Amino acid sequence: MDPAQSAVTLTVREALHTLSSSEDGGRLLSTLGALKRYLSGAENSALPGEQEEFARMHFSAVLRCLVGRLSPGWLELLPDGQLEDLWASFFLEGPADQAFLVLMESIEGAAGPSFRLMKMAQLLARFLSAGRMAAVMEGQSRQLTEPAFRLLQETLLTKVVGLPDHLGNRLQRENLEAFLPQNYFPLLGEEIMRVLQAVVDSLRGGWDCSVSFLSQVLGKACVHGRQKEILGVLVPRLTALTQGSCLWRRVCWRLVECVPDRAMEALLTGLVEAASGPDVLSRLLGNLVLKSKKAQFVMTRKILFLQYRYSTPMLQSLLGYLAMDSQRRLLLRQALKELLETWGSPSAIRHTPLPQQRYVSSALLICLAHLQDTELRDSRDELLASLMAGVKTRLDSSLPAVRRLGMIVAGVASTRIHPDGPPLRFQYEEDELSRELLALAVPPPVADSPSEVEASPAVETPDRGSTDDDVPQAQSEGSGSDLDSDDELVPYDMSGDQELKSGKAPAYVRDCVEALTSSEDWERWEAALRALEGLIVRSPAAAREVSVELAKVLLHLEEKTSVVGFEGLRQRALVAVVVTDPAPVAEYLTSQFYALNFSLRQRMDILDVLTLAAQQLSRPGRLPKAPQCGSPSPASQPSSTQAPAWRAVVQERIRSKTRRFSQRSPRWGPDAGPNEFNLVAGYFFFPLIRHFDRPLVTFDLLGEDQLVLGRLVHTLGALMYLAVNTTVAVAMGKALLEFVWTLRFHGDAYVRRGLLSAVSSVLLSVPAERLLADLPDELLEARPWLADVAEQDPDEDCRVLAVKALLLLEKLRDTLVPLSSP
């Protein structure tokens, strides 16, 4: 046995015995001083071999002995805290990895709140503030990869990253600020930067180092969800350091390459979010996407297709990173093809939520902005085929937002993919979304060269000078000519003028029917259309005589001239006809809904008219009192402007001379009246629901005409809601629930929204007693379906409507439970 090693062993053994049993402060002080000689950097330090043996074989045992002796009385054996300072110096100056592990072990093993637990926690906080965590990680970057070393690394990795959780569980309410996650992980990021700086210095000095442990710490911290805290420190520092140093770039590339695959996704998403642009991302990652299959899957598949929570600048950074290298541009072209296929896939449109479709559309436009015409030319035919198929699918959708996305993206993509051919042009209203998407399609600016930056002010300077010089010249020329001109005369205001009409408006409903069907005088035709609604309201008896004929004329009426508000005039006249004579006109319109030779626009007009008419019929006091034919209206009397004045005087005199025994505020409210929709609700509802599953030659509700089916479902739900507390409401509710049950798994989101609204209409319109008595089975079957929709439906509006329907069902739960149990 080596005498030096045996001397160290004997010294440590004697010191441990003294520390464990002695209560003499002076003896303890001398014993600790003798042991401290074996720490590196101490005064009168021992030989390097002895220090190495002490650190490798005895240091942890000494620290455990010191922890075991920790107590208030033991620390007071020496005055002025001498013993406590010497005791703490072993943890703060010895091998950092062993000191850290013993500290964590003692904290986790302490029994409940105690003096020892708080002292060890405070010492650990001093350990962190002294920068000893950097020494822990730096020591691992210089070790050899041995089996025992790997086990030590795994233990250290768990303790370093999980320190906030361990300390939070042990200290509970007495936790220290340094151990909170929002404070600890930024500190950990600073320590990682110190270790990376030491690694770079060692590489410059010719020493080999490893960043594998740092990569594992970084990856595990990101997996724990602390990307923002730790990368918020690392990314700005690395961005500045990698800008002018190839060595720092190599170290940074190696750092991310050594991250385990299980943590690669968390790290990459955090880096893409924290990076300020594609150039920064390229400096930090290098060609990682080409070297790591996991990184390639995350950056070209998962972020683009499987998730949609990331912002547009993050997408621009990611796709810009792929476009900055010739080898990575191949991945960008492949991503464009897959994005275009997904964008136009009928299954994706049907089963993905609208925010994800916007996300894919944004990524598609960004890809097109980064690719050159020469790169698109090689796969032009394939891209055009995918684009045209996607445009057709999106324009066939019943959701306006999906159709708008199709029009916006198709217009831009057709111009970029096939610039020589005719572009696809659509008419849509511009809004914030359309402007944002169009801005994404603009190619990014080429990096400015120094010559261009210097030349740009020279180009703008003459323009600025010429503009300033021309303005006074123009003013001087104009000042002389204004003296003799007539430009200062104020033009006559003609904004209130009305165009004179030579044709006279018809005075009877029959005259309107004749003018709309056979008149060649377009002014008379327009006058009849504008006067028709008022005539129907004022002469309901005359309107009932020709109600069905008038409804037929209005339904087939086409705009022959450019009449302002033609659709609104036609619709209001139709609604007035239905309100005036509900049963026969509603029976005619519902029969024409499933008839041949009608356009989809006419069928949807029928649904709109029936809904508006039912709304008016269900409203109390719906019609104003029409003036008598023989009496002139107040507007036609010469003294009509003076009538309110004398009437007010008379009312005031009556009020002043009337004696009242009680004073109370008059209660004015709407006139009460019967629900007129009660008698005719069946004419509106049942014919519409009767033949929905019978396809016609030009009309198939269960096939391609999903938009009309969606409007039909919404109309049925509205009619059900307007039939509240009517005698036919129960039959309507039963038929509507059967209709909903048939179509509950429909693939179109607009149809599903209508079905869910219809369920809510049934729950609101049918009395609770009748629901439980006549429709218990239907309600019990609807409950699990609504719960499934609320959880799993891809459309957000459908989920919201399902939750609202479930809340309505909750009100009936107390009555349903005893009813469903035998």
C-alpha positions in Angstrom: 0.0 0.0 0.0 1.2 3.5 -0.9 2.3 5.3 2.3 1.0 8.6 1.1 -2.5 7.2 0.5 -2.4 5.3 3.8 -1.5 8.6 5.5 -4.5 10.3 4.0 -6.7 7.5 5.0 -5.5 7.5 8.6 -5.8 11.2 8.8 -9.3 11.2 7.5 -10.3 8.3 9.8 -9.0 10.1 12.9 -10.6 13.4 11.8 -14.0 11.7 11.3 -13.7 10.1 14.8 -12.9 13.5 16.3 -15.7 15.3 14.4 -18.2 12.7 15.5 -17.4 12.6 19.2 -15.6 15.8 20.3 -17.4 18.8 21.8 -14.2 20.8 22.1 -14.3 23.8 19.8 -10.6 24.3 19.6 -10.0 20.6 18.7 -12.8 20.7 16.1 -11.2 23.9 14.6 -7.8 22.2 14.3 -9.2 19.0 12.9 -11.2 20.9 10.2 -8.1 22.9 9.4 -6.1 19.7 8.9 -8.7 18.4 6.5 -9.0 21.6 4.6 -5.3 21.2 3.5 -6.6 18.5 1.1 -8.8 21.0 -0.8 -7.4 22.6 -3.9 -6.5 26.3 -3.4 -6.2 26.1 0.4 -3.2 27.5 2.4 -0.5 25.0 3.1 -2.2 22.6 0.7 -1.2 18.9 0.6 0.5 17.2 -2.4 -1.6 16.9 -5.6 -1.7 13.1 -5.2 -3.1 13.4 -1.7 -5.6 16.0 -2.8 -6.8 13.7 -5.6 -7.1 10.7 -3.3 -9.0 12.8 -0.7 -11.4 14.2 -3.4 -12.0 10.8 -5.0 -12.3 8.5 -1.9 -13.0 10.6 1.3 -14.6 14.0 0.5 -18.2 12.7 0.4 -17.8 10.9 3.7 -16.4 14.1 5.4 -19.3 16.1 4.1 -21.8 13.6 5.4 -20.2 13.7 8.8 -20.4 17.5 8.8 -24.1 17.3 7.9 -24.7 14.8 10.7 -23.1 17.0 13.3 -25.1 20.1 12.3 -27.1 21.5 15.2 -27.5 24.9 16.9 -25.4 23.8 19.9 -22.6 22.4 17.8 -22.2 25.6 15.8 -22.0 27.6 19.0 -18.9 25.8 20.2 -16.8 28.6 18.7 -17.7 32.3 18.9 -18.4 34.7 16.1 -19.6 31.9 13.7 -16.1 30.6 13.1 -17.2 27.0 13.1 -20.1 27.7 10.8 -17.9 29.5 8.2 -15.3 26.7 8.3 -18.0 24.1 8.0 -19.6 25.9 5.0 -16.2 26.3 3.2 -16.0 22.5 2.6 -19.2 22.7 0.5 -18.3 25.9 -1.3 -14.6 25.2 -2.0 -14.4 21.4 -2.4 -15.3 19.3 -5.5 -18.5 20.9 -6.7 -20.3 17.7 -8.0 -19.9 15.8 -4.7 -20.8 18.9 -2.6 -24.0 19.4 -4.7 -25.0 15.8 -4.4 -24.5 15.7 -0.6 -26.4 18.9 -0.2 -29.4 17.5 -2.2 -29.2 14.2 -0.3 -29.2 15.9 3.1 -32.1 18.2 2.1 -34.2 15.3 0.8 -33.4 13.2 3.9 -34.2 15.8 6.5 -37.2 15.0 8.6 -39.8 17.7 8.3 -39.2 21.4 9.0 -36.1 21.6 11.1 -33.0 23.7 11.8 -30.8 21.3 9.7 -33.2 21.5 6.7 -33.2 25.3 6.6 -29.4 25.6 7.1 -28.8 23.2 4.3 -31.3 25.0 2.0 -29.6 28.3 2.8 -26.2 26.8 2.1 -27.5 25.5 -1.2 -28.7 29.0 -2.1 -25.1 30.3 -1.3 -23.8 27.4 -3.5 -25.8 28.6 -6.4 -25.1 32.3 -6.0 -21.3 31.6 -5.8 -21.4 30.1 -9.3 -20.7 26.6 -8.2 -23.3 25.1 -10.5 -21.0 26.1 -13.4 -18.2 24.2 -11.7 -20.5 21.1 -11.5 -21.2 21.2 -15.2 -17.7 22.2 -16.2 -16.3 19.2 -14.3 -18.6 16.9 -16.4 -17.3 18.4 -19.6 -13.7 17.3 -18.8 -14.4 13.7 -17.6 -14.0 10.5 -19.5 -17.0 8.4 -20.4 -16.8 5.4 -18.1 -19.7 3.3 -16.9 -19.5 4.8 -13.3 -19.2 8.3 -14.7 -22.4 7.8 -16.8 -24.3 6.8 -13.7 -22.9 9.9 -11.9 -24.0 12.1 -14.9 -27.5 10.6 -14.8 -27.8 11.4 -11.1 -26.4 14.9 -11.5 -28.7 15.6 -14.5 -31.8 14.6 -12.5 -30.8 16.8 -9.5 -29.7 19.8 -11.5 -32.8 20.1 -13.6 -35.2 18.9 -10.9 -33.9 21.1 -8.2 -36.9 23.5 -8.0 -39.3 20.6 -7.7 -37.2 18.8 -5.0 -36.8 22.0 -2.9 -40.4 23.0 -3.4 -41.6 19.7 -2.1 -39.3 19.8 0.9 -39.6 23.4 1.9 -43.3 24.0 1.0 -44.3 27.5 2.2 -40.8 28.3 3.5 -39.2 27.9 0.0 -36.5 30.4 -0.9 -36.6 32.8 -3.8 -33.5 31.3 -5.4 -35.3 27.9 -5.8 -38.4 29.2 -7.7 -38.4 28.1 -11.3 -38.6 31.6 -12.7 -35.4 32.5 -10.8 -33.5 29.2 -11.0 -33.6 28.4 -14.7 -32.4 31.9 -15.9 -29.5 31.3 -13.4 -28.9 27.9 -14.9 -28.8 29.5 -18.3 -26.1 31.9 -17.1 -24.1 29.0 -15.7 -24.3 27.2 -19.0 -23.0 30.2 -20.8 -20.0 30.3 -18.4 -19.3 26.7 -19.1 -19.5 27.2 -22.8 -17.1 30.1 -22.5 -14.7 27.8 -20.7 -15.1 25.1 -23.4 -14.3 27.6 -26.1 -11.2 28.8 -24.2 -10.1 25.2 -23.7 -10.5 24.5 -27.4 -8.5 27.5 -28.3 -5.8 26.3 -26.0 -5.8 22.9 -27.6 -7.6 20.9 -24.9 -10.5 18.5 -25.7 -13.8 19.1 -24.1 -17.3 17.7 -24.3 -20.7 19.5 -24.3 -22.7 16.3 -24.0 -23.7 17.0 -20.4 -24.7 20.6 -21.2 -26.9 19.3 -24.1 -28.6 16.9 -21.7 -29.2 19.6 -19.2 -30.6 21.9 -21.8 -32.8 19.3 -23.3 -34.2 18.1 -20.0 -35.0 21.7 -18.9 -36.9 22.2 -22.2 -38.8 18.9 -21.7 -39.8 20.2 -18.3 -41.4 23.2 -20.1 -38.8 25.8 -19.1 -37.8 26.8 -22.7 -38.7 30.4 -22.2 -36.7 30.9 -19.0 -33.5 29.2 -20.0 -33.5 30.0 -23.8 -34.4 33.6 -23.0 -30.9 33.8 -21.5 -29.0 31.6 -23.9 -30.3 32.7 -27.3 -29.5 36.4 -27.1 -26.0 35.7 -25.8 -25.3 33.0 -28.4 -26.8 35.2 -31.2 -24.2 37.9 -30.4 -21.3 35.4 -30.0 -21.9 33.4 -33.1 -22.2 36.4 -35.3 -18.4 36.8 -35.8 -16.9 33.6 -34.5 -16.8 30.3 -36.4 -15.6 28.5 -33.3 -18.7 29.6 -31.3 -20.9 28.4 -34.2 -19.3 25.0 -34.1 -19.7 24.7 -30.3 -23.4 25.8 -30.7 -24.0 23.3 -33.4 -22.5 20.6 -31.3 -24.6 21.6 -28.3 -27.9 21.1 -30.2 -26.7 18.0 -32.0 -25.9 16.2 -28.7 -29.4 16.8 -27.3 -31.2 13.4 -26.9 -34.0 12.7 -29.4 -36.6 12.7 -26.7 -35.9 16.3 -26.0 -35.2 17.5 -29.5 -38.8 18.7 -30.2 -39.0 20.8 -27.0 -35.6 22.4 -27.7 -36.3 23.1 -31.4 -39.7 24.7 -30.8 -38.2 26.9 -28.0 -35.3 27.9 -30.3 -37.6 28.8 -33.2 -39.8 30.9 -30.9 -36.8 32.6 -29.2 -34.8 33.3 -32.4 -35.2 36.7 -33.9 -35.0 35.6 -37.5 -34.0 32.9 -39.9 -30.4 34.1 -40.0 -30.1 33.7 -36.2 -31.7 30.3 -36.4 -29.2 29.3 -39.1 -26.3 30.3 -37.0 -27.6 28.4 -34.0 -28.6 25.2 -35.7 -26.4 24.9 -38.8 -27.5 21.9 -40.9 -29.0 20.1 -37.9 -32.1 19.4 -40.0 -30.0 17.3 -42.4 -28.0 15.5 -39.7 -30.8 14.5 -37.4 -33.9 12.6 -38.5 -35.7 13.7 -35.4 -35.0 17.3 -36.0 -36.1 17.0 -39.7 -39.4 15.4 -38.6 -40.0 18.1 -36.1 -39.2 21.0 -38.3 -40.7 19.8 -41.6 -43.6 17.8 -40.4 -44.7 18.3 -36.8 -44.5 22.1 -36.6 -46.1 22.5 -40.0 -48.8 19.9 -40.0 -49.5 18.4 -36.6 -49.5 21.6 -34.5 -50.8 25.1 -35.2 -50.2 27.1 -32.0 -47.1 28.9 -33.3 -47.1 32.5 -34.5 -46.6 33.7 -38.0 -43.1 35.2 -37.3 -42.1 31.7 -36.0 -43.2 30.2 -39.3 -41.3 32.8 -41.2 -38.1 32.0 -39.1 -38.5 28.3 -39.6 -39.2 28.3 -43.4 -36.6 31.1 -43.9 -34.0 28.8 -42.1 -34.8 26.1 -44.6 -34.4 28.5 -47.5 -31.0 29.9 -46.4 -28.9 26.9 -47.6 -29.0 25.1 -50.9 -29.1 21.7 -49.3 -32.0 22.7 -47.0 -34.0 24.2 -49.9 -34.8 20.7 -51.1 -36.7 20.2 -47.8 -38.4 23.5 -48.4 -39.6 22.3 -51.8 -40.8 19.1 -50.4 -42.6 20.9 -47.6 -44.4 23.1 -50.2 -45.7 20.0 -52.1 -47.0 18.5 -48.8 -48.5 21.7 -47.7 -50.4 22.2 -50.9 -51.7 18.6 -50.8 -52.9 19.1 -47.2 -54.4 22.5 -48.0 -56.6 21.0 -50.7 -57.3 17.6 -49.1 -61.1 17.2 -48.7 -60.5 15.1 -45.5 -58.2 17.8 -44.0 -60.7 20.5 -44.8 -63.5 18.5 -43.2 -61.7 17.4 -40.1 -59.3 20.2 -39.2 -60.3 23.3 -37.3 -60.3 26.7 -39.1 -57.3 28.1 -37.2 -55.2 25.1 -38.4 -56.3 25.7 -41.9 -55.2 29.4 -41.7 -51.9 28.2 -40.2 -51.3 25.8 -43.2 -52.3 28.6 -45.6 -49.8 31.0 -44.0 -47.0 28.3 -44.2 -47.9 27.7 -47.9 -47.7 31.3 -48.8 -44.4 31.7 -47.0 -42.9 28.8 -48.9 -44.0 30.3 -52.2 -42.4 33.6 -51.2 -39.0 31.9 -50.5 -38.8 29.7 -53.6 -37.6 31.0 -57.0 -39.4 30.6 -60.3 -36.7 28.1 -61.5 -37.3 25.9 -58.5 -41.1 26.0 -59.0 -40.8 25.2 -62.7 -39.5 21.7 -62.1 -42.7 20.6 -60.3 -45.2 23.0 -61.9 -47.6 20.4 -63.2 -47.8 18.6 -59.9 -48.3 21.8 -57.9 -51.0 23.1 -60.3 -52.9 19.9 -60.1 -52.9 20.0 -56.3 -53.8 23.7 -56.4 -56.8 23.3 -58.7 -58.1 20.3 -56.8 -57.8 22.2 -53.6 -59.6 25.3 -55.0 -62.5 23.2 -56.1 -62.8 21.5 -52.7 -62.6 24.8 -50.8 -65.1 26.6 -53.0 -67.6 23.8 -52.5 -67.4 24.2 -48.7 -70.4 25.7 -46.9 -68.3 27.7 -44.6 -67.5 31.3 -45.8 -64.1 31.4 -44.1 -63.0 28.2 -45.9 -64.0 29.6 -49.2 -62.2 32.9 -48.5 -59.0 31.0 -47.7 -59.4 29.2 -50.9 -59.8 32.4 -53.0 -56.9 34.2 -51.3 -54.4 31.4 -51.5 -55.4 30.3 -55.0 -55.0 33.8 -56.4 -51.5 34.2 -55.0 -50.4 30.6 -55.7 -51.5 30.5 -59.3 -49.5 33.7 -60.0 -46.3 32.2 -58.4 -46.6 28.7 -59.7 -47.5 29.6 -63.3 -46.6 33.2 -63.9 -46.9 32.9 -67.7 -50.5 31.7 -67.5 -53.8 33.4 -66.6 -54.0 33.9 -62.8 -57.0 32.9 -60.8 -59.0 36.0 -59.7 -61.7 36.1 -57.2 -63.9 38.9 -55.7 -63.8 39.1 -51.9 -63.8 41.8 -49.3 -60.5 42.7 -48.0 -60.0 42.5 -44.2 -57.2 42.1 -41.8 -56.8 38.4 -42.5 -56.6 38.8 -46.3 -54.1 41.6 -46.0 -51.9 39.5 -43.6 -51.9 36.5 -46.0 -51.1 38.6 -49.0 -48.2 40.2 -47.2 -46.8 36.8 -46.4 -46.6 36.1 -50.2 -44.2 39.0 -50.8 -40.7 37.6 -51.4 -38.2 38.5 -48.6 -35.8 41.3 -49.5 -32.4 40.4 -50.7 -29.6 41.2 -48.2 -28.5 44.8 -48.8 -25.0 45.4 -50.1 -23.0 48.3 -48.8 -23.1 50.0 -52.2 -26.9 49.8 -52.2 -27.2 51.2 -48.7 -24.9 54.1 -49.6 -26.6 54.8 -52.9 -30.2 55.0 -51.5 -29.9 58.4 -49.8 -28.4 59.8 -53.0 -31.4 58.7 -54.9 -33.9 60.2 -52.5 -32.1 63.5 -51.9 -32.8 65.1 -55.4 -36.5 64.1 -55.1 -36.8 65.7 -51.7 -35.1 68.8 -52.9 -37.1 69.1 -56.1 -40.3 68.6 -54.2 -39.5 71.4 -51.8 -38.4 73.7 -54.6 -41.5 73.1 -56.7 -44.0 73.8 -53.9 -43.3 77.5 -53.5 -43.1 77.9 -57.3 -46.5 76.4 -57.7 -47.9 78.5 -54.9 -46.4 81.7 -56.4 -47.9 80.9 -59.8 -51.3 80.1 -58.4 -51.4 83.2 -56.2 -51.5 85.5 -59.2 -54.0 83.5 -61.2 -56.5 83.1 -58.3 -57.3 86.8 -58.5 -59.1 86.5 -61.8 -60.6 83.0 -61.5 -64.0 81.8 -60.4 -62.7 78.8 -58.4 -63.8 80.4 -55.1 -67.5 80.2 -55.9 -69.2 77.6 -53.7 -71.0 75.0 -55.8 -74.7 74.5 -55.2 -75.6 71.6 -52.9 -77.5 69.0 -54.9 -77.1 66.1 -52.5 -80.7 66.1 -51.5 -82.1 66.1 -55.0 -84.1 63.1 -56.2 -84.4 61.7 -59.6 -87.8 62.5 -61.2 -89.8 59.4 -62.2 -92.1 59.6 -65.1 -93.9 56.4 -64.1 -96.6 56.4 -61.4 -96.5 53.8 -58.6 -99.5 51.3 -58.7 -102.2 51.8 -56.1 -103.4 48.2 -55.9 -101.9 44.8 -55.4 -103.3 43.5 -58.6 -101.8 46.4 -60.6 -98.4 45.5 -59.1 -98.8 41.8 -60.1 -99.6 43.0 -63.7 -96.7 45.4 -63.8 -94.2 42.8 -62.6 -95.3 40.2 -65.1 -96.2 42.0 -68.3 -95.0 45.6 -68.2 -92.3 46.7 -70.5 -92.1 50.1 -68.8 -89.1 49.5 -66.5 -89.8 52.6 -64.4 -93.3 51.3 -63.7 -91.8 47.9 -63.0 -89.4 49.3 -60.5 -92.1 51.5 -58.9 -94.4 48.5 -58.5 -91.7 46.5 -56.8 -91.0 49.3 -54.4 -94.6 49.9 -53.6 -95.6 46.2 -53.3 -94.7 45.7 -49.6 -96.7 48.7 -48.4 -99.7 47.8 -50.5 -99.7 44.3 -49.0 -99.6 45.6 -45.5 -102.3 48.3 -46.1 -104.6 46.0 -48.1 -104.4 42.5 -46.6 -107.7 41.3 -48.0 -106.7 42.2 -51.5 -103.4 40.5 -51.0 -105.0 37.3 -49.9 -107.0 37.1 -53.1 -103.8 36.8 -55.2 -101.4 35.6 -52.5 -100.2 32.4 -54.1 -99.9 34.0 -57.5 -98.0 36.9 -56.1 -95.6 34.5 -54.2 -95.0 32.7 -57.5 -94.2 35.9 -59.3 -91.9 37.2 -56.6 -90.1 33.8 -56.4 -89.3 33.7 -60.1 -88.7 37.5 -60.4 -85.4 38.4 -62.0 -83.6 41.7 -61.9 -84.1 43.3 -65.3 -82.7 46.7 -64.4 -80.1 47.9 -62.0 -82.5 48.4 -59.1 -80.7 49.4 -55.9 -81.6 46.9 -53.2 -83.5 44.6 -55.5 -82.9 41.5 -53.4 -84.1 43.2 -50.2 -87.3 44.6 -51.9 -88.1 41.2 -53.3 -87.5 39.4 -50.0 -89.5 41.9 -47.9 -92.4 41.6 -50.4 -92.4 37.8 -50.1 -92.3 38.0 -46.4 -95.3 40.3 -46.3 -97.2 37.9 -48.6 -96.4 35.0 -46.3 -97.4 37.0 -43.2 -100.6 38.1 -44.7 -101.8 34.7 -45.9 -99.5 32.2 -44.0 -101.1 28.7 -44.7 -101.5 28.7 -48.5 -98.3 30.6 -49.3 -96.2 28.6 -46.9 -97.6 25.4 -48.4 -96.7 26.7 -51.9 -93.2 27.7 -50.9 -92.4 24.5 -49.1 -93.6 22.4 -52.1 -91.4 24.4 -54.4 -88.4 23.9 -52.2 -88.1 20.2 -53.4 -89.4 20.9 -56.9 -87.4 20.6 -60.1 -85.9 23.5 -62.1 -85.0 25.7 -59.2 -81.6 27.1 -58.5 -79.9 26.7 -55.2 -80.2 30.5 -54.7 -84.0 30.3 -55.0 -84.2 27.4 -52.6 -82.2 29.3 -50.0 -84.4 32.3 -50.6 -87.4 30.2 -49.7 -85.8 29.2 -46.4 -84.9 32.8 -45.6 -88.4 34.0 -46.3 -90.1 31.3 -44.2 -87.8 32.1 -41.3 -88.4 35.9 -41.4 -92.2 35.4 -41.9 -92.3 33.0 -38.9 -90.5 35.5 -36.8 -93.0 38.2 -37.6 -96.0 35.9 -37.0 -94.7 34.8 -33.6 -94.2 38.5 -32.5 -97.1 40.0 -30.6 -98.5 43.3 -32.1 -96.6 42.5 -35.3 -98.6 44.6 -37.8 -99.2 48.4 -37.6 -102.8 49.6 -37.9 -103.3 50.5 -41.6 -105.0 53.9 -42.2 -108.6 53.8 -43.5 -109.0 54.2 -47.3 -111.3 57.3 -47.1 -109.5 59.3 -44.4 -106.5 61.3 -45.3 -103.3 60.7 -43.4 -102.0 63.3 -41.0 -99.1 64.0 -43.5 -101.6 65.1 -46.2 -103.5 67.6 -43.9 -102.4 71.2 -44.2 -102.5 71.8 -40.4 -100.7 68.5 -39.6 -97.7 70.4 -38.3 -99.9 72.2 -35.7 -101.9 69.2 -34.5 -99.3 68.0 -32.0 -99.2 71.4 -30.4 -102.9 71.9 -29.7 -103.3 68.2 -28.7 -100.5 68.7 -26.1 -102.3 71.8 -24.7 -105.6 69.9 -24.4 -103.9 67.0 -22.7 -102.1 69.3 -20.2 -105.4 71.0 -19.3 -107.2 67.7 -18.7 -104.3 66.5 -16.6 -104.2 69.7 -14.4 -108.0 69.6 -13.7 -108.2 65.8 -13.0 -108.1 64.7 -9.4 -106.3 61.4 -8.8 -106.3 59.5 -5.5 -103.1 57.5 -6.3 -100.0 58.4 -8.1 -98.1 55.7 -9.9 -96.0 55.6 -13.0 -97.9 54.3 -16.0 -96.6 51.0 -17.3 -96.3 50.9 -21.0 -95.6 47.6 -22.7 -96.2 45.8 -25.9 -99.8 44.9 -26.7 -100.6 41.4 -25.7 -101.8 39.0 -28.4 -101.9 35.4 -29.4 -99.0 33.7 -31.1 -100.3 33.7 -34.7 -97.5 31.2 -35.7 -99.2 28.6 -33.5 -101.9 27.8 -36.1 -99.6 27.6 -39.1 -96.4 26.2 -37.7 -97.0 22.8 -39.2 -97.3 24.3 -42.7 -93.9 25.8 -42.3 -92.1 22.9 -40.7 -93.2 19.5 -41.7 -93.1 19.8 -45.5 -89.5 21.0 -45.3 -88.4 18.0 -43.2 -90.4 15.4 -45.2 -88.3 14.8 -48.3 -84.8 15.7 -47.4 -83.4 12.2 -48.1 -84.9 12.0 -51.7 -82.3 13.1 -54.3 -83.5 14.9 -57.4 -81.8 15.3 -60.7 -80.4 18.7 -59.9 -80.8 18.7 -56.2 -79.2 16.3 -53.6 -79.2 17.5 -50.0 -77.2 14.5 -48.8 -74.7 14.8 -51.6 -73.1 17.8 -53.1 -75.6 20.4 -51.9 -74.3 20.6 -48.4 -74.7 24.4 -48.2 -78.4 24.2 -48.8 -78.7 21.3 -46.3 -76.9 23.5 -43.7 -79.4 26.3 -44.4 -82.3 23.9 -44.1 -81.1 22.6 -40.7 -80.7 26.2 -39.4 -84.2 27.1 -40.7 -85.7 24.1 -39.0 -84.1 25.0 -35.7 -85.3 28.6 -36.0 -88.9 27.5 -36.8 -88.7 25.2 -33.7 -87.5 28.0 -31.5 -90.3 30.3 -32.8 -92.9 27.7 -32.1 -92.3 27.9 -28.3 -95.2 26.8 -26.2 -97.4 26.0 -29.2 -99.6 22.9 -29.4 -97.6 21.5 -32.3 -94.2 22.0 -30.6 -94.0 18.5 -29.2 -94.5 16.9 -32.6 -92.1 19.3 -34.2 -89.5 18.5 -31.5 -89.8 14.8 -31.9 -89.5 15.0 -35.7 -86.6 17.4 -35.4 -84.7 15.2 -33.0 -85.1 12.2 -35.4 -83.8 14.4 -38.2 -80.8 15.4 -36.1 -80.1 11.8 -35.1 -80.0 10.8 -38.8 -77.4 13.5 -39.7 -75.5 13.7 -36.4 -72.2 12.4 -38.0 -72.3 14.6 -41.0 -68.9 15.7 -42.3 -69.7 19.3 -42.9 -69.1 21.7 -40.0 -71.9 24.1 -41.1 -74.4 21.3 -41.0 -73.3 20.1 -37.6 -73.6 23.6 -36.2 -77.2 23.7 -37.4 -77.9 20.3 -35.9 -76.6 21.4 -32.5 -78.6 24.6 -32.7 -81.7 22.6 -33.5 -81.2 20.4 -30.3 -81.0 23.6 -28.2 -84.1 24.9 -29.9 -86.0 21.8 -29.0 -84.9 22.1 -25.3 -85.9 25.7 -25.2 -89.2 25.5 -27.0 -90.8 22.3 -25.7 -92.0 22.5 -22.1 -89.9 20.4 -19.7 -92.9 18.3 -18.6 -93.6 17.3 -22.2 -89.9 16.7 -22.9 -89.7 14.2 -20.1 -93.1 12.6 -20.9 -92.8 12.3 -24.7 -89.1 12.5 -25.6 -87.1 10.8 -22.8 -85.4 8.2 -25.0 -84.3 10.9 -27.5 -82.8 13.1 -24.8 -80.9 10.2 -23.2 -79.4 9.2 -26.6 -78.5 12.8 -27.4 -76.5 13.3 -24.2 -73.5 11.1 -25.0 -73.4 12.4 -28.5 -73.3 16.0 -27.3 -70.5 15.1 -24.8 -68.5 13.5 -27.6 -68.9 16.5 -29.8 -68.0 18.9 -27.0 -64.7 17.0 -26.6 -63.6 15.8 -30.0 -65.3 17.9 -32.8 -62.6 19.7 -34.8 -64.8 22.8 -35.2 -64.7 25.2 -32.3 -68.2 26.6 -32.9 -69.6 23.0 -32.8 -67.9 22.4 -29.5 -69.3 25.6 -28.0 -72.8 24.8 -29.2 -72.6 21.2 -27.8 -71.6 22.6 -24.4 -74.6 25.0 -24.5 -76.9 22.1 -25.3 -75.4 20.0 -22.5 -75.9 22.9 -20.1 -79.6 22.9 -21.0 -79.8 19.2 -20.5 -78.2 19.7 -17.0 -81.4 21.5 -15.9 -83.4 18.3 -16.7 -80.9 15.9 -15.1 -82.6 15.6 -11.7 -85.8 14.6 -13.4 -84.2 12.4 -16.0 -82.3 10.2 -13.6 -85.3 8.7 -11.7 -87.2 8.4 -15.0 -84.4 6.4 -16.7 -84.0 4.0 -13.8 -86.7 1.2 -13.6 
